[in-house]
Amino acid sequence: MRFQLNQKNKKLFLIIGIIVLIELSGYGFFASLFRLIGSVS
């Protein structure tokens, strides 16, 4: 059970890491949202 939980956590951290990298590169959801808000106002 403990090993299975560890595998799940590794996968979760990997997904979060990829999302953070995408956001920091400027192509993520939040970056797009801020660009949209910036262009409206």
C-alpha positions, 0 to 999 in steps of 0.5 A: 500500500505504501509503495502504491501511494509513493508511485501515485505521489511521484506521478502527481509531482511530475504532472505539477512540475510539467504544468509549472514549466509550461506556465513559466514558459509563457504558454500556460492557461494563466499566462494566456488569461493575463494576456487577454485581460491586459489586451482588454484593459 
